[in-house]
Amino acid sequence: MEQNEVFEAVKSVVMDVLKIDGDNITMDTRFIEDLKADSMDQFFLIDGFCEKFDVNISDEDARSIHSVGDAVNAIMAGKK
């Protein structure tokens, strides 16, 4: 999968979980600061990424995912 494809799919998970439109979502968009996600939202986001991409993101790795770009990079690393 190309990075752009992963980004678009990550964006769709974010839009679905947070019930927002994705017009302003970029690789730099931060879940807590920019999208007002709380800890439960973050749990559901990670769960959604794992399900959508069929990857396993450890709790340790999940703690370092703060932005859309972090999620894309974690998924790309997990898909190798």
PyMOL Python script that loads the backbone (N, CA, C, O; Angstrom):
from pymol import cmd

cmd.read_pdbstr("""\
ATOM      1  N   MET A   1       0.834  -1.189   0.000  1.00  0.00           N
ATOM      2  CA  MET A   1       0.000   0.000   0.000  1.00  0.00           C
ATOM      3  C   MET A   1       0.878   1.252   0.000  1.00  0.00           C
ATOM      4  O   MET A   1       1.881   1.323   0.711  1.00  0.00           O
ATOM      5  N   GLU A   2       0.494   2.205  -0.786  1.00  0.00           N
ATOM      6  CA  GLU A   2       1.230   3.468  -0.831  1.00  0.00           C
ATOM      7  C   GLU A   2       0.867   4.332   0.380  1.00  0.00           C
ATOM      8  O   GLU A   2      -0.197   4.171   0.979  1.00  0.00           O
ATOM      9  N   GLN A   3       1.773   5.250   0.725  1.00  0.00           N
ATOM     10  CA  GLN A   3       1.525   6.117   1.877  1.00  0.00           C
ATOM     11  C   GLN A   3       0.227   6.908   1.712  1.00  0.00           C
ATOM     12  O   GLN A   3      -0.522   7.081   2.673  1.00  0.00           O
ATOM     13  N   ASN A   4      -0.038   7.385   0.501  1.00  0.00           N
ATOM     14  CA  ASN A   4      -1.247   8.171   0.281  1.00  0.00           C
ATOM     15  C   ASN A   4      -2.510   7.337   0.490  1.00  0.00           C
ATOM     16  O   ASN A   4      -3.501   7.834   1.025  1.00  0.00           O
ATOM     17  N   GLU A   5      -2.476   6.058   0.063  1.00  0.00           N
ATOM     18  CA  GLU A   5      -3.619   5.171   0.271  1.00  0.00           C
ATOM     19  C   GLU A   5      -3.844   4.944   1.764  1.00  0.00           C
ATOM     20  O   GLU A   5      -4.978   4.959   2.243  1.00  0.00           O
ATOM     21  N   VAL A   6      -2.740   4.733   2.494  1.00  0.00           N
ATOM     22  CA  VAL A   6      -2.835   4.525   3.939  1.00  0.00           C
ATOM     23  C   VAL A   6      -3.400   5.784   4.589  1.00  0.00           C
ATOM     24  O   VAL A   6      -4.272   5.698   5.454  1.00  0.00           O
ATOM     25  N   PHE A   7      -2.905   6.959   4.176  1.00  0.00           N
ATOM     26  CA  PHE A   7      -3.402   8.229   4.715  1.00  0.00           C
ATOM     27  C   PHE A   7      -4.915   8.353   4.510  1.00  0.00           C
ATOM     28  O   PHE A   7      -5.639   8.691   5.447  1.00  0.00           O
ATOM     29  N   GLU A   8      -5.391   8.085   3.304  1.00  0.00           N
ATOM     30  CA  GLU A   8      -6.826   8.214   3.008  1.00  0.00           C
ATOM     31  C   GLU A   8      -7.649   7.253   3.860  1.00  0.00           C
ATOM     32  O   GLU A   8      -8.728   7.605   4.337  1.00  0.00           O
ATOM     33  N   ALA A   9      -7.133   6.036   4.050  1.00  0.00           N
ATOM     34  CA  ALA A   9      -7.855   5.054   4.860  1.00  0.00           C
ATOM     35  C   ALA A   9      -7.826   5.437   6.342  1.00  0.00           C
ATOM     36  O   ALA A   9      -8.821   5.268   7.046  1.00  0.00           O
ATOM     37  N   VAL A  10      -6.687   5.953   6.813  1.00  0.00           N
ATOM     38  CA  VAL A  10      -6.589   6.438   8.201  1.00  0.00           C
ATOM     39  C   VAL A  10      -7.596   7.575   8.396  1.00  0.00           C
ATOM     40  O   VAL A  10      -8.312   7.621   9.396  1.00  0.00           O
ATOM     41  N   LYS A  11      -7.635   8.481   7.432  1.00  0.00           N
ATOM     42  CA  LYS A  11      -8.563   9.613   7.494  1.00  0.00           C
ATOM     43  C   LYS A  11     -10.006   9.113   7.599  1.00  0.00           C
ATOM     44  O   LYS A  11     -10.797   9.667   8.362  1.00  0.00           O
ATOM     45  N   SER A  12     -10.350   8.076   6.845  1.00  0.00           N
ATOM     46  CA  SER A  12     -11.727   7.567   6.892  1.00  0.00           C
ATOM     47  C   SER A  12     -12.039   6.958   8.264  1.00  0.00           C
ATOM     48  O   SER A  12     -13.155   7.101   8.762  1.00  0.00           O
ATOM     49  N   VAL A  13     -11.067   6.283   8.873  1.00  0.00           N
ATOM     50  CA  VAL A  13     -11.274   5.740  10.229  1.00  0.00           C
ATOM     51  C   VAL A  13     -11.483   6.892  11.215  1.00  0.00           C
ATOM     52  O   VAL A  13     -12.387   6.841  12.049  1.00  0.00           O
ATOM     53  N   VAL A  14     -10.645   7.935  11.118  1.00  0.00           N
ATOM     54  CA  VAL A  14     -10.749   9.094  12.010  1.00  0.00           C
ATOM     55  C   VAL A  14     -12.123   9.752  11.856  1.00  0.00           C
ATOM     56  O   VAL A  14     -12.767  10.088  12.849  1.00  0.00           O
ATOM     57  N   MET A  15     -12.564   9.934  10.622  1.00  0.00           N
ATOM     58  CA  MET A  15     -13.863  10.558  10.368  1.00  0.00           C
ATOM     59  C   MET A  15     -14.992   9.717  10.966  1.00  0.00           C
ATOM     60  O   MET A  15     -15.937  10.252  11.546  1.00  0.00           O
ATOM     61  N   ASP A  16     -14.885   8.406  10.819  1.00  0.00           N
ATOM     62  CA  ASP A  16     -15.902   7.489  11.311  1.00  0.00           C
ATOM     63  C   ASP A  16     -15.938   7.474  12.847  1.00  0.00           C
ATOM     64  O   ASP A  16     -17.005   7.602  13.448  1.00  0.00           O
ATOM     65  N   VAL A  17     -14.779   7.317  13.467  1.00  0.00           N
ATOM     66  CA  VAL A  17     -14.706   7.214  14.931  1.00  0.00           C
ATOM     67  C   VAL A  17     -15.093   8.527  15.611  1.00  0.00           C
ATOM     68  O   VAL A  17     -15.846   8.530  16.585  1.00  0.00           O
ATOM     69  N   LEU A  18     -14.576   9.636  15.093  1.00  0.00           N
ATOM     70  CA  LEU A  18     -14.814  10.930  15.744  1.00  0.00           C
ATOM     71  C   LEU A  18     -16.048  11.652  15.214  1.00  0.00           C
ATOM     72  O   LEU A  18     -16.399  12.728  15.699  1.00  0.00           O
ATOM     73  N   LYS A  19     -16.706  11.059  14.214  1.00  0.00           N
ATOM     74  CA  LYS A  19     -17.922  11.641  13.635  1.00  0.00           C
ATOM     75  C   LYS A  19     -17.685  13.082  13.166  1.00  0.00           C
ATOM     76  O   LYS A  19     -18.425  14.002  13.513  1.00  0.00           O
ATOM     77  N   ILE A  20     -16.624  13.240  12.362  1.00  0.00           N
ATOM     78  CA  ILE A  20     -16.285  14.565  11.833  1.00  0.00           C
ATOM     79  C   ILE A  20     -16.111  14.458  10.328  1.00  0.00           C
ATOM     80  O   ILE A  20     -16.007  13.356   9.788  1.00  0.00           O
ATOM     81  N   ASP A  21     -16.078  15.597   9.648  1.00  0.00           N
ATOM     82  CA  ASP A  21     -15.736  15.538   8.228  1.00  0.00           C
ATOM     83  C   ASP A  21     -14.223  15.707   8.119  1.00  0.00           C
ATOM     84  O   ASP A  21     -13.591  16.297   8.996  1.00  0.00           O
ATOM     85  N   GLY A  22     -13.667  15.199   7.067  1.00  0.00           N
ATOM     86  CA  GLY A  22     -12.220  15.127   6.959  1.00  0.00           C
ATOM     87  C   GLY A  22     -11.567  16.238   6.182  1.00  0.00           C
ATOM     88  O   GLY A  22     -10.399  16.130   5.808  1.00  0.00           O
ATOM     89  N   ASP A  23     -12.301  17.309   5.930  1.00  0.00           N
ATOM     90  CA  ASP A  23     -11.776  18.385   5.089  1.00  0.00           C
ATOM     91  C   ASP A  23     -10.456  18.960   5.582  1.00  0.00           C
ATOM     92  O   ASP A  23      -9.589  19.306   4.780  1.00  0.00           O
ATOM     93  N   ASN A  24     -10.300  19.062   6.890  1.00  0.00           N
ATOM     94  CA  ASN A  24      -9.102  19.702   7.432  1.00  0.00           C
ATOM     95  C   ASN A  24      -8.055  18.724   7.949  1.00  0.00           C
ATOM     96  O   ASN A  24      -7.074  19.140   8.566  1.00  0.00           O
ATOM     97  N   ILE A  25      -8.249  17.426   7.707  1.00  0.00           N
ATOM     98  CA  ILE A  25      -7.308  16.430   8.225  1.00  0.00           C
ATOM     99  C   ILE A  25      -6.092  16.333   7.302  1.00  0.00           C
ATOM    100  O   ILE A  25      -6.219  16.109   6.098  1.00  0.00           O
ATOM    101  N   THR A  26      -4.904  16.509   7.903  1.00  0.00           N
ATOM    102  CA  THR A  26      -3.637  16.373   7.173  1.00  0.00           C
ATOM    103  C   THR A  26      -2.757  15.402   7.948  1.00  0.00           C
ATOM    104  O   THR A  26      -3.152  14.907   9.004  1.00  0.00           O
ATOM    105  N   MET A  27      -1.579  15.133   7.432  1.00  0.00           N
ATOM    106  CA  MET A  27      -0.631  14.263   8.136  1.00  0.00           C
ATOM    107  C   MET A  27      -0.234  14.862   9.487  1.00  0.00           C
ATOM    108  O   MET A  27       0.120  14.128  10.410  1.00  0.00           O
ATOM    109  N   ASP A  28      -0.292  16.186   9.606  1.00  0.00           N
ATOM    110  CA  ASP A  28       0.111  16.872  10.845  1.00  0.00           C
ATOM    111  C   ASP A  28      -1.018  17.015  11.864  1.00  0.00           C
ATOM    112  O   ASP A  28      -0.789  17.479  12.981  1.00  0.00           O
ATOM    113  N   THR A  29      -2.222  16.625  11.491  1.00  0.00           N
ATOM    114  CA  THR A  29      -3.361  16.775  12.400  1.00  0.00           C
ATOM    115  C   THR A  29      -3.163  15.897  13.633  1.00  0.00           C
ATOM    116  O   THR A  29      -2.927  14.693  13.529  1.00  0.00           O
ATOM    117  N   ARG A  30      -3.265  16.536  14.812  1.00  0.00           N
ATOM    118  CA  ARG A  30      -3.094  15.811  16.077  1.00  0.00           C
ATOM    119  C   ARG A  30      -4.461  15.430  16.639  1.00  0.00           C
ATOM    120  O   ARG A  30      -5.398  16.228  16.609  1.00  0.00           O
ATOM    121  N   PHE A  31      -4.565  14.212  17.147  1.00  0.00           N
ATOM    122  CA  PHE A  31      -5.862  13.712  17.604  1.00  0.00           C
ATOM    123  C   PHE A  31      -6.414  14.495  18.784  1.00  0.00           C
ATOM    124  O   PHE A  31      -7.583  14.880  18.773  1.00  0.00           O
ATOM    125  N   ILE A  32      -5.598  14.738  19.800  1.00  0.00           N
ATOM    126  CA  ILE A  32      -6.093  15.405  21.004  1.00  0.00           C
ATOM    127  C   ILE A  32      -6.184  16.914  20.803  1.00  0.00           C
ATOM    128  O   ILE A  32      -7.242  17.506  21.012  1.00  0.00           O
ATOM    129  N   GLU A  33      -5.085  17.535  20.400  1.00  0.00           N
ATOM    130  CA  GLU A  33      -5.044  18.991  20.308  1.00  0.00           C
ATOM    131  C   GLU A  33      -5.938  19.537  19.204  1.00  0.00           C
ATOM    132  O   GLU A  33      -6.636  20.530  19.405  1.00  0.00           O
ATOM    133  N   ASP A  34      -5.922  18.896  18.040  1.00  0.00           N
ATOM    134  CA  ASP A  34      -6.652  19.442  16.888  1.00  0.00           C
ATOM    135  C   ASP A  34      -8.069  18.891  16.752  1.00  0.00           C
ATOM    136  O   ASP A  34      -8.988  19.612  16.364  1.00  0.00           O
ATOM    137  N   LEU A  35      -8.238  17.611  17.074  1.00  0.00           N
ATOM    138  CA  LEU A  35      -9.546  16.983  16.848  1.00  0.00           C
ATOM    139  C   LEU A  35     -10.328  16.753  18.140  1.00  0.00           C
ATOM    140  O   LEU A  35     -11.438  16.222  18.116  1.00  0.00           O
ATOM    141  N   LYS A  36      -9.736  17.160  19.275  1.00  0.00           N
ATOM    142  CA  LYS A  36     -10.416  17.070  20.582  1.00  0.00           C
ATOM    143  C   LYS A  36     -10.790  15.636  20.958  1.00  0.00           C
ATOM    144  O   LYS A  36     -11.809  15.411  21.612  1.00  0.00           O
ATOM    145  N   ALA A  37      -9.970  14.666  20.547  1.00  0.00           N
ATOM    146  CA  ALA A  37     -10.213  13.269  20.916  1.00  0.00           C
ATOM    147  C   ALA A  37      -9.865  13.074  22.387  1.00  0.00           C
ATOM    148  O   ALA A  37      -8.937  13.696  22.903  1.00  0.00           O
ATOM    149  N   ASP A  38     -10.621  12.200  23.059  1.00  0.00           N
ATOM    150  CA  ASP A  38     -10.272  11.863  24.434  1.00  0.00           C
ATOM    151  C   ASP A  38      -9.630  10.468  24.453  1.00  0.00           C
ATOM    152  O   ASP A  38      -9.410   9.874  23.397  1.00  0.00           O
ATOM    153  N   SER A  39      -9.335   9.953  25.633  1.00  0.00           N
ATOM    154  CA  SER A  39      -8.623   8.676  25.704  1.00  0.00           C
ATOM    155  C   SER A  39      -9.450   7.523  25.124  1.00  0.00           C
ATOM    156  O   SER A  39      -8.892   6.607  24.520  1.00  0.00           O
ATOM    157  N   MET A  40     -10.761   7.562  25.301  1.00  0.00           N
ATOM    158  CA  MET A  40     -11.607   6.512  24.709  1.00  0.00           C
ATOM    159  C   MET A  40     -11.580   6.619  23.190  1.00  0.00           C
ATOM    160  O   MET A  40     -11.496   5.606  22.495  1.00  0.00           O
ATOM    161  N   ASP A  41     -11.652   7.835  22.675  1.00  0.00           N
ATOM    162  CA  ASP A  41     -11.575   8.027  21.219  1.00  0.00           C
ATOM    163  C   ASP A  41     -10.277   7.443  20.695  1.00  0.00           C
ATOM    164  O   ASP A  41     -10.260   6.773  19.662  1.00  0.00           O
ATOM    165  N   GLN A  42      -9.187   7.700  21.412  1.00  0.00           N
ATOM    166  CA  GLN A  42      -7.884   7.195  20.960  1.00  0.00           C
ATOM    167  C   GLN A  42      -7.879   5.671  20.929  1.00  0.00           C
ATOM    168  O   GLN A  42      -7.345   5.064  20.000  1.00  0.00           O
ATOM    169  N   PHE A  43      -8.472   5.061  21.944  1.00  0.00           N
ATOM    170  CA  PHE A  43      -8.568   3.594  21.971  1.00  0.00           C
ATOM    171  C   PHE A  43      -9.322   3.100  20.735  1.00  0.00           C
ATOM    172  O   PHE A  43      -8.876   2.172  20.060  1.00  0.00           O
ATOM    173  N   PHE A  44     -10.468   3.726  20.444  1.00  0.00           N
ATOM    174  CA  PHE A  44     -11.270   3.317  19.294  1.00  0.00           C
ATOM    175  C   PHE A  44     -10.557   3.582  17.967  1.00  0.00           C
ATOM    176  O   PHE A  44     -10.707   2.821  17.011  1.00  0.00           O
ATOM    177  N   LEU A  45      -9.785   4.663  17.916  1.00  0.00           N
ATOM    178  CA  LEU A  45      -9.006   4.946  16.700  1.00  0.00           C
ATOM    179  C   LEU A  45      -7.983   3.835  16.448  1.00  0.00           C
ATOM    180  O   LEU A  45      -7.899   3.297  15.344  1.00  0.00           O
ATOM    181  N   ILE A  46      -7.205   3.497  17.485  1.00  0.00           N
ATOM    182  CA  ILE A  46      -6.185   2.450  17.334  1.00  0.00           C
ATOM    183  C   ILE A  46      -6.845   1.135  16.939  1.00  0.00           C
ATOM    184  O   ILE A  46      -6.368   0.425  16.054  1.00  0.00           O
ATOM    185  N   ASP A  47      -7.954   0.824  17.611  1.00  0.00           N
ATOM    186  CA  ASP A  47      -8.697  -0.399  17.306  1.00  0.00           C
ATOM    187  C   ASP A  47      -9.168  -0.379  15.845  1.00  0.00           C
ATOM    188  O   ASP A  47      -9.077  -1.380  15.134  1.00  0.00           O
ATOM    189  N   GLY A  48      -9.668   0.774  15.420  1.00  0.00           N
ATOM    190  CA  GLY A  48     -10.135   0.915  14.035  1.00  0.00           C
ATOM    191  C   GLY A  48      -9.012   0.738  13.024  1.00  0.00           C
ATOM    192  O   GLY A  48      -9.201   0.115  11.979  1.00  0.00           O
ATOM    193  N   PHE A  49      -7.826   1.296  13.344  1.00  0.00           N
ATOM    194  CA  PHE A  49      -6.678   1.147  12.443  1.00  0.00           C
ATOM    195  C   PHE A  49      -6.270  -0.320  12.347  1.00  0.00           C
ATOM    196  O   PHE A  49      -6.004  -0.824  11.256  1.00  0.00           O
ATOM    197  N   CYS A  50      -6.223  -1.004  13.492  1.00  0.00           N
ATOM    198  CA  CYS A  50      -5.830  -2.417  13.509  1.00  0.00           C
ATOM    199  C   CYS A  50      -6.787  -3.250  12.658  1.00  0.00           C
ATOM    200  O   CYS A  50      -6.368  -4.113  11.886  1.00  0.00           O
ATOM    201  N   GLU A  51      -8.081  -2.972  12.817  1.00  0.00           N
ATOM    202  CA  GLU A  51      -9.084  -3.717  12.071  1.00  0.00           C
ATOM    203  C   GLU A  51      -9.008  -3.413  10.572  1.00  0.00           C
ATOM    204  O   GLU A  51      -9.010  -4.328   9.748  1.00  0.00           O
ATOM    205  N   LYS A  52      -8.942  -2.141  10.231  1.00  0.00           N
ATOM    206  CA  LYS A  52      -8.955  -1.732   8.820  1.00  0.00           C
ATOM    207  C   LYS A  52      -7.738  -2.250   8.055  1.00  0.00           C
ATOM    208  O   LYS A  52      -7.846  -2.664   6.901  1.00  0.00           O
ATOM    209  N   PHE A  53      -6.575  -2.220   8.717  1.00  0.00           N
ATOM    210  CA  PHE A  53      -5.338  -2.568   8.020  1.00  0.00           C
ATOM    211  C   PHE A  53      -4.832  -3.960   8.351  1.00  0.00           C
ATOM    212  O   PHE A  53      -3.810  -4.392   7.819  1.00  0.00           O
ATOM    213  N   ASP A  54      -5.542  -4.670   9.231  1.00  0.00           N
ATOM    214  CA  ASP A  54      -5.131  -6.000   9.646  1.00  0.00           C
ATOM    215  C   ASP A  54      -3.687  -5.984  10.161  1.00  0.00           C
ATOM    216  O   ASP A  54      -2.859  -6.806   9.769  1.00  0.00           O
ATOM    217  N   VAL A  55      -3.412  -5.029  11.046  1.00  0.00           N
ATOM    218  CA  VAL A  55      -2.100  -4.933  11.692  1.00  0.00           C
ATOM    219  C   VAL A  55      -2.322  -4.978  13.206  1.00  0.00           C
ATOM    220  O   VAL A  55      -3.427  -4.749  13.697  1.00  0.00           O
ATOM    221  N   ASN A  56      -1.254  -5.274  13.921  1.00  0.00           N
ATOM    222  CA  ASN A  56      -1.323  -5.256  15.374  1.00  0.00           C
ATOM    223  C   ASN A  56      -0.469  -4.095  15.870  1.00  0.00           C
ATOM    224  O   ASN A  56       0.738  -4.057  15.629  1.00  0.00           O
ATOM    225  N   ILE A  57      -1.089  -3.163  16.553  1.00  0.00           N
ATOM    226  CA  ILE A  57      -0.365  -2.018  17.114  1.00  0.00           C
ATOM    227  C   ILE A  57      -0.302  -2.250  18.623  1.00  0.00           C
ATOM    228  O   ILE A  57      -1.329  -2.253  19.302  1.00  0.00           O
ATOM    229  N   SER A  58       0.899  -2.441  19.134  1.00  0.00           N
ATOM    230  CA  SER A  58       1.046  -2.712  20.565  1.00  0.00           C
ATOM    231  C   SER A  58       0.653  -1.494  21.385  1.00  0.00           C
ATOM    232  O   SER A  58       0.621  -0.372  20.879  1.00  0.00           O
ATOM    233  N   ASP A  59       0.352  -1.732  22.671  1.00  0.00           N
ATOM    234  CA  ASP A  59      -0.002  -0.613  23.555  1.00  0.00           C
ATOM    235  C   ASP A  59       1.129   0.403  23.605  1.00  0.00           C
ATOM    236  O   ASP A  59       0.903   1.613  23.629  1.00  0.00           O
ATOM    237  N   GLU A  60       2.353  -0.120  23.620  1.00  0.00           N
ATOM    238  CA  GLU A  60       3.525   0.762  23.669  1.00  0.00           C
ATOM    239  C   GLU A  60       3.581   1.650  22.420  1.00  0.00           C
ATOM    240  O   GLU A  60       3.786   2.860  22.518  1.00  0.00           O
ATOM    241  N   ASP A  61       3.397   1.034  21.244  1.00  0.00           N
ATOM    242  CA  ASP A  61       3.393   1.801  19.997  1.00  0.00           C
ATOM    243  C   ASP A  61       2.218   2.770  19.957  1.00  0.00           C
ATOM    244  O   ASP A  61       2.351   3.895  19.476  1.00  0.00           O
ATOM    245  N   ALA A  62       1.080   2.337  20.458  1.00  0.00           N
ATOM    246  CA  ALA A  62      -0.117   3.180  20.434  1.00  0.00           C
ATOM    247  C   ALA A  62       0.096   4.466  21.226  1.00  0.00           C
ATOM    248  O   ALA A  62      -0.430   5.519  20.864  1.00  0.00           O
ATOM    249  N   ARG A  63       0.869   4.375  22.307  1.00  0.00           N
ATOM    250  CA  ARG A  63       1.125   5.566  23.133  1.00  0.00           C
ATOM    251  C   ARG A  63       1.931   6.618  22.382  1.00  0.00           C
ATOM    252  O   ARG A  63       1.923   7.789  22.763  1.00  0.00           O
ATOM    253  N   SER A  64       2.619   6.222  21.329  1.00  0.00           N
ATOM    254  CA  SER A  64       3.420   7.205  20.587  1.00  0.00           C
ATOM    255  C   SER A  64       2.696   7.738  19.349  1.00  0.00           C
ATOM    256  O   SER A  64       3.272   8.493  18.566  1.00  0.00           O
ATOM    257  N   ILE A  65       1.446   7.348  19.179  1.00  0.00           N
ATOM    258  CA  ILE A  65       0.653   7.824  18.042  1.00  0.00           C
ATOM    259  C   ILE A  65      -0.174   9.024  18.494  1.00  0.00           C
ATOM    260  O   ILE A  65      -1.180   8.878  19.189  1.00  0.00           O
ATOM    261  N   HIS A  66       0.269  10.211  18.084  1.00  0.00           N
ATOM    262  CA  HIS A  66      -0.406  11.447  18.490  1.00  0.00           C
ATOM    263  C   HIS A  66      -1.032  12.185  17.319  1.00  0.00           C
ATOM    264  O   HIS A  66      -1.872  13.065  17.507  1.00  0.00           O
ATOM    265  N   SER A  67      -0.620  11.821  16.101  1.00  0.00           N
ATOM    266  CA  SER A  67      -1.116  12.535  14.920  1.00  0.00           C
ATOM    267  C   SER A  67      -1.472  11.542  13.820  1.00  0.00           C
ATOM    268  O   SER A  67      -1.154  10.356  13.906  1.00  0.00           O
ATOM    269  N   VAL A  68      -2.126  12.042  12.804  1.00  0.00           N
ATOM    270  CA  VAL A  68      -2.473  11.212  11.646  1.00  0.00           C
ATOM    271  C   VAL A  68      -1.197  10.641  11.027  1.00  0.00           C
ATOM    272  O   VAL A  68      -1.159   9.469  10.652  1.00  0.00           O
ATOM    273  N   GLY A  69      -0.155  11.464  10.920  1.00  0.00           N
ATOM    274  CA  GLY A  69       1.120  10.998  10.363  1.00  0.00           C
ATOM    275  C   GLY A  69       1.728   9.877  11.183  1.00  0.00           C
ATOM    276  O   GLY A  69       2.271   8.924  10.625  1.00  0.00           O
ATOM    277  N   ASP A  70       1.642   9.983  12.525  1.00  0.00           N
ATOM    278  CA  ASP A  70       2.147   8.911  13.395  1.00  0.00           C
ATOM    279  C   ASP A  70       1.411   7.604  13.102  1.00  0.00           C
ATOM    280  O   ASP A  70       2.022   6.537  13.037  1.00  0.00           O
ATOM    281  N   ALA A  71       0.086   7.703  12.926  1.00  0.00           N
ATOM    282  CA  ALA A  71      -0.715   6.512  12.644  1.00  0.00           C
ATOM    283  C   ALA A  71      -0.323   5.904  11.298  1.00  0.00           C
ATOM    284  O   ALA A  71      -0.161   4.690  11.180  1.00  0.00           O
ATOM    285  N   VAL A  72      -0.171   6.760  10.289  1.00  0.00           N
ATOM    286  CA  VAL A  72       0.219   6.282   8.950  1.00  0.00           C
ATOM    287  C   VAL A  72       1.570   5.568   9.033  1.00  0.00           C
ATOM    288  O   VAL A  72       1.736   4.482   8.477  1.00  0.00           O
ATOM    289  N   ASN A  73       2.527   6.175   9.723  1.00  0.00           N
ATOM    290  CA  ASN A  73       3.862   5.567   9.842  1.00  0.00           C
ATOM    291  C   ASN A  73       3.829   4.242  10.587  1.00  0.00           C
ATOM    292  O   ASN A  73       4.508   3.293  10.197  1.00  0.00           O
ATOM    293  N   ALA A  74       3.037   4.169  11.667  1.00  0.00           N
ATOM    294  CA  ALA A  74       2.927   2.923  12.432  1.00  0.00           C
ATOM    295  C   ALA A  74       2.318   1.815  11.577  1.00  0.00           C
ATOM    296  O   ALA A  74       2.755   0.666  11.625  1.00  0.00           O
ATOM    297  N   ILE A  75       1.302   2.178  10.796  1.00  0.00           N
ATOM    298  CA  ILE A  75       0.647   1.192   9.936  1.00  0.00           C
ATOM    299  C   ILE A  75       1.578   0.740   8.830  1.00  0.00           C
ATOM    300  O   ILE A  75       1.660  -0.451   8.531  1.00  0.00           O
ATOM    301  N   MET A  76       2.284   1.690   8.217  1.00  0.00           N
ATOM    302  CA  MET A  76       3.249   1.337   7.158  1.00  0.00           C
ATOM    303  C   MET A  76       4.316   0.389   7.716  1.00  0.00           C
ATOM    304  O   MET A  76       4.695  -0.580   7.058  1.00  0.00           O
ATOM    305  N   ALA A  77       4.793   0.669   8.922  1.00  0.00           N
ATOM    306  CA  ALA A  77       5.816  -0.186   9.551  1.00  0.00           C
ATOM    307  C   ALA A  77       5.246  -1.567   9.862  1.00  0.00           C
ATOM    308  O   ALA A  77       5.935  -2.579   9.731  1.00  0.00           O
ATOM    309  N   GLY A  78       3.983  -1.596  10.275  1.00  0.00           N
ATOM    310  CA  GLY A  78       3.348  -2.864  10.623  1.00  0.00           C
ATOM    311  C   GLY A  78       3.005  -3.715   9.433  1.00  0.00           C
ATOM    312  O   GLY A  78       2.832  -4.926   9.576  1.00  0.00           O
ATOM    313  N   LYS A  79       2.899  -3.121   8.253  1.00  0.00           N
ATOM    314  CA  LYS A  79       2.517  -3.846   7.042  1.00  0.00           C
ATOM    315  C   LYS A  79       3.702  -4.519   6.347  1.00  0.00           C
ATOM    316  O   LYS A  79       3.512  -5.349   5.459  1.00  0.00           O
ATOM    317  N   LYS A  80       4.928  -4.158   6.754  1.00  0.00           N
ATOM    318  CA  LYS A  80       6.114  -4.696   6.064  1.00  0.00           C
ATOM    319  C   LYS A  80       6.284  -6.176   6.331  1.00  0.00           C
ATOM    320  O   LYS A  80       7.227  -6.789   5.831  1.00  0.00           O
TER     321      LYS A  80
END
""", "prot")
cmd.dss("prot")
cmd.show_as("cartoon", "prot")
cmd.util.cbc("prot")
cmd.orient("prot")
